[in-house]
Amino acid sequence: MSERAKLSLLSFLLLLILGCLAFTAVRALQAVHNFQQQYSGVKAGDVSTMRPWMTVHVISHVYHVPENYLYHSLTINNPAQLRHATLYLIANSKRQTIDQVIRTAQDAVLAYRKQHPTLVTPALIQHRDRDSLLPILGRTTY
């Protein structure tokens, strides 16, 4: 192979690698942006951020709803067996679509919030009110 052909091949491979690198960088930036949007939604308590990989325990913790309330809403009779089961697995065991189970969990969170409107969650605390609510939340400033 001539030197000119080798140089052309190397140049082509270098351009191909640079193209792949640029494509990967753009995809990574999109993933970070998507993650930031989802994280903002979770912090704000937006129930549309529920995903099939979440467990009832995670939903309870993130959206500040008692686990027993969620188990009752999802009509799960034996919560001990499904404590670590994802919504996807719960949907399979109940022979429902994942969208139905997620919608039921979302409705349960919204109904609980409606029944308990005075519930104070970190997402609802305004920055100016934070210092006055620290004793209520059991937190201390360091």
C-alpha angles and dihedrals in degrees: 000000000000123000090245092055091048091051091048091049092048091048091050092049091048091052090047091052092047090050091051090048092051091047091050092047092052091048091049092051090049090051092051091049091048091049092050091052092049091046091051089051092050092048090051091050095246106169092204087077092072112121134194092249093062121105125216088252092055092047090049091052098042098043097034097239123136114257092229090057091054093046090051092048091050089047093237108161099187107041093172091069094049100037092112097031119117122231087254091058091044090053090051093049092049092043092236132126117264089241091059093051093046090048091050091051091047091050090049092053092048092047091050091051090049091051092046105038095157093059109127114218128175090248090060097050114106115218092243091052095047098093093049092051098047094093090049092053092046093242129131132205117242 
